[in-house]
Amino acid sequence: MNSIDFSVFEKKINVTFKNKNLLKQAFTHRSYINEHSREGLSHNERMEFLGDAVLELVVTEYLFKKYPQKTEGDLTAYRAALVNTTTLSNTAQEIGMNDYLLLSRGERQDKGRARQYILANTFEALIGALYLDQEYDKAAQFIAEYLFPQLENIVAERLWQDAKSKFQEKAQEVNNITPNYKVLEESGPDHDKIFVVGVFLNNTLVAQGEGSSKQNAEQHAAQNALEKRKWE
């Protein structure tokens, strides 16, 4: 049995769950179930699915009201930057969620990009758990308190810009070449894949990036290429 005290986390985020099992399930990764089947726990993937939908609605409503003059395209870009893996995992780290993850021994040793995905997914699962336990308003309050403060920096630093579009624009302007992307590596089980994608100018590999989908990996590759070429 694990000895994690989730009541400490409840105090940290100033939320008291009526159903403590929902909170525990939000932190339970599929890999943990495989090693602790006798505990009778369920993993957090269905909760993550629910939390993702709640998160999207809360963020969409907030952006719609906050930026009445912005176009649909701008609002979509802001939302994508606010709910992406990097922003969600950073927010999860800031509130100490990493200390409460229920993972297999193997997953616990991996502190790299894979842990970022797990943290981002757990953040969404926690939103799903809050929604189930205390309904929409409480989930929205949590998102507003911990995620919305990230928006100011995203807008100020133009982190919402689409890296692929930006890199293509610069590559055509400077080199008169359209970038192309290739999957270099694919790992992990079907439900939790990680892709490594390279961005090329002609046959020259400029940079590579990782992501839970080919699209995410391409964006990270483009962002890394922008930094490498100093085209930021």
Backbone torsions as a table, in degrees:
resi	resn	phi	psi	omega
1	MET	NA	143.9	179.1
2	ASN	-81.6	158.4	-175.7
3	SER	-117.2	24.0	-179.6
4	ILE	-73.2	130.7	-179.9
5	ASP	-97.2	98.4	-177.2
6	PHE	-72.0	-15.5	178.8
7	SER	-65.2	-29.1	177.1
8	VAL	-65.3	-40.9	178.0
9	PHE	-67.3	-39.7	177.5
10	GLU	-57.0	-43.5	179.1
11	LYS	-64.1	-38.7	-177.6
12	LYS	-61.6	-42.0	-178.3
13	ILE	-96.9	3.1	177.2
14	ASN	58.2	44.6	177.1
15	VAL	-134.0	132.9	175.1
16	THR	-113.3	114.6	-179.1
17	PHE	-74.5	136.1	173.5
18	LYS	-72.0	-43.0	179.3
19	ASN	-107.5	100.3	-175.9
20	LYS	-64.4	-25.3	-179.7
21	ASN	-66.0	-32.2	178.1
22	LEU	-64.7	-41.6	178.9
23	LEU	-63.3	-45.3	-179.4
24	LYS	-63.8	-40.8	-179.9
25	GLN	-63.7	-35.4	-179.9
26	ALA	-59.5	-29.1	-177.7
27	PHE	-96.8	2.0	-174.0
28	THR	-94.3	109.8	178.8
29	HIS	-80.2	150.5	179.9
30	ARG	-52.4	-38.7	-176.9
31	SER	-62.5	-31.7	-179.6
32	TYR	-66.7	-39.6	179.9
33	ILE	-59.3	-40.1	-178.2
34	ASN	-59.9	-33.0	-177.8
35	GLU	-95.7	-13.0	-175.5
36	HIS	-132.8	47.9	-174.6
37	SER	-63.0	-25.5	-177.8
38	ARG	-73.6	-16.0	-179.4
39	GLU	-74.0	-14.7	176.9
40	GLY	70.6	26.5	-179.9
41	LEU	-87.6	160.4	172.2
42	SER	-111.9	147.8	179.1
43	HIS	-80.1	175.3	-167.5
44	ASN	-97.5	10.9	-171.1
45	GLU	-67.7	-39.1	177.8
46	ARG	-67.2	-37.9	178.2
47	MET	-65.1	-38.8	177.0
48	GLU	-61.8	-42.2	178.3
49	PHE	-58.0	-45.2	178.9
50	LEU	-67.3	-46.4	-178.2
51	GLY	-61.5	-35.9	178.2
52	ASP	-60.3	-42.3	-179.6
53	ALA	-68.7	-41.9	178.4
54	VAL	-63.6	-45.1	179.8
55	LEU	-58.1	-45.5	-178.0
56	GLU	-62.9	-41.7	-179.6
57	LEU	-67.2	-45.2	-178.6
58	VAL	-62.1	-45.9	-178.8
59	VAL	-66.9	-42.0	179.9
60	THR	-61.0	-45.8	179.8
61	GLU	-62.4	-43.1	-179.7
62	TYR	-62.1	-48.4	-179.0
63	LEU	-64.6	-39.9	179.5
64	PHE	-58.1	-41.9	-178.2
65	LYS	-79.9	-35.0	-174.9
66	LYS	-73.4	-34.3	-175.7
67	TYR	-122.8	73.1	-175.6
68	PRO	-64.3	-20.9	-177.4
69	GLN	-94.7	-8.8	-175.8
70	LYS	-78.9	149.9	178.9
71	THR	-77.2	167.0	176.0
72	GLU	-58.2	-40.3	-179.6
73	GLY	-61.7	-43.7	178.3
74	ASP	-64.2	-45.3	-179.2
75	LEU	-62.3	-39.3	178.4
76	THR	-63.4	-41.3	179.5
77	ALA	-66.6	-41.8	177.5
78	TYR	-61.1	-45.6	-178.1
79	ARG	-62.7	-43.5	-179.5
80	ALA	-60.4	-39.9	-180.0
81	ALA	-70.5	-31.8	-177.5
82	LEU	-77.6	-29.7	-175.9
83	VAL	-109.8	15.1	-179.9
84	ASN	-78.0	171.1	-174.9
85	THR	-57.3	-43.3	-176.6
86	THR	-63.1	-49.1	-178.1
87	THR	-64.7	-44.7	-178.2
88	LEU	-66.8	-42.0	-178.7
89	SER	-69.0	-37.4	176.8
90	ASN	-63.3	-41.7	178.7
91	THR	-64.7	-42.6	177.7
92	ALA	-60.7	-40.9	177.6
93	GLN	-61.7	-44.2	-175.8
94	GLU	-61.8	-31.8	179.7
95	ILE	-97.9	12.8	170.5
96	GLY	78.5	21.1	-176.5
97	MET	-66.2	-26.2	-178.9
98	ASN	-57.4	-32.1	-176.6
99	ASP	-72.9	-12.1	-173.8
100	TYR	-113.2	-0.1	-178.4
101	LEU	-63.3	135.3	173.5
102	LEU	-100.8	103.9	-173.6
103	LEU	-127.5	162.0	171.4
104	SER	-70.0	165.5	178.5
105	ARG	-58.8	-40.5	-179.3
106	GLY	-64.0	-47.2	-180.0
107	GLU	-65.6	-33.4	-178.4
108	ARG	-65.6	-28.1	-178.5
109	GLN	-78.2	-21.2	-177.4
110	ASP	-85.3	110.5	-177.2
111	LYS	-104.5	4.4	-173.9
112	GLY	-87.4	-140.8	-174.9
113	ARG	-61.0	-35.8	-179.4
114	ALA	-60.2	-36.7	178.5
115	ARG	-66.4	-34.1	176.7
116	GLN	-59.6	-44.6	179.6
117	TYR	-63.1	-42.3	-179.4
118	ILE	-62.9	-43.3	179.9
119	LEU	-64.4	-43.4	179.1
120	ALA	-62.5	-43.8	179.2
121	ASN	-65.1	-37.6	179.3
122	THR	-68.3	-36.2	176.3
123	PHE	-60.2	-44.0	177.4
124	GLU	-65.5	-39.5	178.9
125	ALA	-64.2	-37.3	177.8
126	LEU	-63.5	-39.6	176.1
127	ILE	-62.4	-42.5	177.2
128	GLY	-61.0	-41.3	179.4
129	ALA	-65.0	-41.9	178.1
130	LEU	-62.4	-41.5	179.2
131	TYR	-62.6	-43.5	179.8
132	LEU	-67.6	-36.7	-174.8
133	ASP	-82.1	-38.9	-172.0
134	GLN	-137.1	13.6	172.8
135	GLU	72.6	-176.3	-166.3
136	TYR	-60.4	-46.3	-172.6
137	ASP	-60.9	-38.8	-179.7
138	LYS	-69.3	-40.1	177.3
139	ALA	-63.8	-42.0	179.6
140	ALA	-64.4	-38.9	178.7
141	GLN	-63.4	-42.4	178.9
142	PHE	-62.8	-45.4	179.7
143	ILE	-62.3	-43.0	-179.2
144	ALA	-63.2	-40.1	-176.6
145	GLU	-71.0	-40.9	-170.9
146	TYR	-105.3	-24.1	-176.7
147	LEU	-102.8	-40.4	-175.3
148	PHE	-59.5	-33.2	177.7
149	PRO	-58.8	-20.8	179.5
150	GLN	-72.1	-19.3	-172.4
151	LEU	-66.0	-37.8	-177.7
152	GLU	-56.6	-46.0	179.9
153	ASN	-68.2	-38.4	179.3
154	ILE	-60.3	-43.6	-179.7
155	VAL	-72.6	-44.0	-177.8
156	ALA	-63.0	-40.1	-177.2
157	GLU	-91.3	3.5	-179.3
158	ARG	56.2	36.0	-179.6
159	LEU	-72.1	-10.8	-179.5
160	TRP	-79.6	-13.4	-178.2
161	GLN	-64.5	143.0	179.3
162	ASP	-73.6	112.3	-174.9
163	ALA	-62.4	-37.8	-179.2
164	LYS	-63.0	-45.0	179.9
165	SER	-64.0	-41.7	-178.5
166	LYS	-64.7	-43.1	-178.9
167	PHE	-67.5	-39.7	179.2
168	GLN	-63.0	-43.5	179.7
169	GLU	-59.2	-46.1	-178.5
170	LYS	-69.7	-39.3	-179.1
171	ALA	-64.9	-38.6	178.6
172	GLN	-71.3	-37.3	-179.4
173	GLU	-68.9	-45.5	-173.7
174	VAL	-86.9	-44.1	-173.4
175	ASN	-111.1	-6.8	-176.0
176	ASN	57.7	37.6	-179.3
177	ILE	-129.5	140.1	172.7
178	THR	-92.8	124.4	-179.0
179	PRO	-63.8	152.0	171.3
180	ASN	-130.2	153.2	-173.0
181	TYR	-119.6	138.9	177.8
182	LYS	-134.9	140.8	174.5
183	VAL	-74.4	121.0	-179.3
184	LEU	-94.6	-28.6	-175.2
185	GLU	-156.6	148.6	179.1
186	GLU	-141.5	125.7	-177.3
187	SER	-141.7	167.0	177.3
188	GLY	91.0	162.1	178.2
189	PRO	-69.1	165.2	-175.2
190	ASP	-55.5	-36.7	-175.9
191	HIS	-81.1	-8.0	-173.5
192	ASP	-146.8	49.3	-175.0
193	LYS	-75.4	150.9	171.9
194	ILE	-126.8	130.1	-179.9
195	PHE	-109.4	140.3	170.6
196	VAL	-113.1	121.3	-175.9
197	VAL	-119.7	139.5	175.0
198	GLY	-105.3	143.3	173.6
199	VAL	-108.4	130.0	-173.3
200	PHE	-119.1	145.0	165.5
201	LEU	-111.1	113.1	-165.1
202	ASN	56.4	-122.2	-179.7
203	ASN	-103.4	10.8	-177.6
204	THR	-94.5	122.5	176.7
205	LEU	-74.4	118.8	-179.0
206	VAL	-90.2	-44.7	-178.1
207	ALA	-164.6	168.4	175.1
208	GLN	-135.4	162.7	-179.3
209	GLY	-148.3	159.1	-180.0
210	GLU	-112.5	153.6	176.2
211	GLY	-167.8	163.2	179.3
212	SER	-80.7	-5.7	172.2
213	SER	-142.6	163.5	178.5
214	LYS	-61.4	-37.3	-178.5
215	GLN	-64.0	-44.8	178.8
216	ASN	-63.6	-42.0	-179.7
217	ALA	-63.3	-39.2	178.2
218	GLU	-63.9	-41.2	178.4
219	GLN	-62.5	-42.5	179.2
220	HIS	-67.0	-38.2	177.8
221	ALA	-63.2	-43.4	179.7
222	ALA	-63.8	-42.0	178.9
223	GLN	-62.4	-43.5	178.6
224	ASN	-64.9	-36.2	179.0
225	ALA	-67.1	-39.6	177.3
226	LEU	-60.3	-42.7	180.0
227	GLU	-68.0	-41.0	-178.1
228	LYS	-64.6	-40.7	-179.9
229	ARG	-84.7	-2.0	-176.9
230	LYS	56.8	43.2	178.9
231	TRP	-102.6	13.6	-178.8
232	GLU	-64.1	NA	NA
